[in-house]
């Protein structure tokens, strides 16, 4: 069949990007993968309230001996599934029709003869990516630490091009799934109480008044000698 390599970049803040630390895992490691018919599974680790996820890309790799063809009209946009609606809220910055885009690299694969996008055997292509301003924001997260909070699903549908040039009618469906876990809740900083000035008693006022009179008298005397 075929395999895709997932390339993802995480936006910790919108203006500051960093490569995400994710790993491929067996889909049997968590029931959520089988529940969503995942064929290839990844774990992205923890996300906390306020985190942003963007600059998402997916690489389609054909690791078979036959060419593959893809038709855009058969594709379904990637989806962020909220796994804990009671405690979690994901926001997306744009509507789906403008969130994802096909890359120039992928569009260059178009075949006028086949009227589709042909990926030769043992080749790969970055075929889909999120727009520059497209991000998922974890607006709310009160879920327990390390519980499942989100599943980003990348589906793809392709056909085989046989040796005689015929294209298989049945398509091959493949789903990559990226699991997000709940991180630490944001730390609440309690403002320190303002320091109180020491209380001044009437006797202290009197003492200060006497000292100021003595200093004032001495200063006047000094000036008169100049």
N, C-alpha and C positions, 0 to 999 in steps of 0.2 A: 504494500500500500504506500503510504507516504507519511512523512513526519514533518512537523513544523517546529521551528525553534522560536521561543518567545523572547523578545527583547523588550525590556520595560525600564523606564526611567521614572523615578519618583520625585515629585515636587513636595519637599517638606514645607516650603513656602513658595508662593507663585514666582517669586523673583530669584529663588535659590534652588538649583537643581542638584540632585545627587543620584548616582546609580543605585538602583534598588538591590538589596541582598535577598535573592530568592533562590529556591532550589527545587529541582524536579524530584517528586516523590511518587511512590507507588499509589495508584488510585485506590487501593484497598486500605490505605492508612486512615481514611475518614469516610464514613457513610455518605457524607454530603456529595462526594464525587459520583458515586453510583446513582444516587438519587437524581442527579442532573445529567446522567448519561455521559459522563466525561471519559474521553479516551486517553488524554494525556494531562497529567496533574502537576501543579506547582504550589509551593507554599511561600508566601511573601512575608510572613512574620506579622509583627504587631503594628497596629495603627491606632493612634489616639485621637481624641476629639480635636478637631481643627486641622488635622493633616489633609494635604491635597495630593492627589495622584494624577499625573499627566504625562505628556510626551510618550504615549503608549504606541508601541509598534509590534507587528507580528510578522514573522518570517515563515514563508511557506517553502518547505524543502521536499523535493521529489526524490525519494530514495528507492525508486523502482527502476526496472529496465525499460519501461515504456514511458512515452510522453504523456503529460496530463493536460487537460484543458479545463478552464474555469469560465463560467458565464456569470456576469455580474447580477443578472436578474434572479439567479438562484441563491444568492448570498443573503444571509441575515446578519444584521449589525451585532457586534459584541454587546453583551449585556452585563450590567452590575446588579447582581441579585442580593437583596437585603436579607440576611439570614436571621435577623433578630429585630423585627419591626417595632417591638415594644420598647426596646432600649436604644435602638440605632436609627439614624437618619442619614442617608447618602443624598447629596445634591450633585447635579451635573450642571456645568456652566452653560451648555448649549443644547438645543434640541438634537435628536438623533440624526436628522438629515444633514446637519452641519457639524456634528461632533466628530465623525469619522470621514476619512478620505482615502482614496486609492493613490498610491505613490506613482511618480513619473516612471520609476523603474518597472513597476508592474504594468502600467499602461503601454509601455514600449513592447510588451509581449503580445500585443494584439495581432491576430492573424486575419487578414481580409478573406483568405480562403476558408478558414475554419469558422470565422465569425465568433471567435472567442479568444481567450488568453492562454497561450500554450507555454507550458513549462517543460523543457526537455528533461529526459531522464538524468538523475543525479545532479540536478541544478537546484538553486534556491533563489528566492527573491523576497525582499521586504515588500509585501503586497498591500498592507493596510496600516494606517497610522491615525492617531488623533490629531485634530487641528492644534495649532500652536497654543491657542487660548482655551482649549478644551481641558477641563479638569473635573475629576470627581472629588468632592469635599465631604469629609466625615464631619457633618455639622453637629451631630449629637452622638455620644457614646457613653452610656452608663452600664454597658454589659460587663459581666465579670471578666477579669483578666484572663487572656488566652482562650476565651470562648470564640466560636465562629461568628463573624459579623458581616462578611461580604464574600461573594464569589463572582469573579469576573470571568465570563464565559466567551471564548472566541470560537465560533463555529465556522466551518468552511466546507464547501461542496464542490467536488471535482468529478471529472470523467476520465476514463482511460482512452488513449488513442492507440488502437491495435496496429499490428505490423502492416496490415493491408490498408491502413488509413481510416478504417471504420472507427467510429466513436461509440463507446458503450452507452446504451440507453440508460441503464441504472447508474446513478451517481454514487460516489463514495462520500460519506459524511464523517466529519472528524470534529471533535470538540476539545479544545484546550481550556482548562479551568485553573484559575489562580485564586487560592484561598487566603483570605485576610483574617487575622486574629485580633482580638481586643487587647489594646495596650493599657498602660497605666492611665488612670484618670488625671486630668490636669490638676496640678497642685494649687490649692487655694491659699493665697498669701493673706494672712490677717494683719492689717496695719497695726503697728505698735502704738500704744497709748502715748499721747504727748506727755513729756516730762513736766511735772509740777514744780513751780518755783517754791523755794522754802518760804514758809510763812514768817513774816516779819512782825515782831511784837512792838508795842508802843515804846518800850524801854530802849529798843535798838534804834528806833527813829531819833530818840533824844540823844543817844550817844553819837550817832552820825552827825547830828546837828552841831554838837559841841566840837567834834573833830573838824568839821568844815569851817567853823568860826575861827579855830586856832590857826588852821592853814591859811585862811584868808588874811588874818592879821599879820602872820609872818610874811606872806607875799607882799602885802602893802609896805611892810617895813623894808623889805629888800628893795623895792622899787624906789623908795624915798632916798636910799643911799646912792643911787646911781647918778 
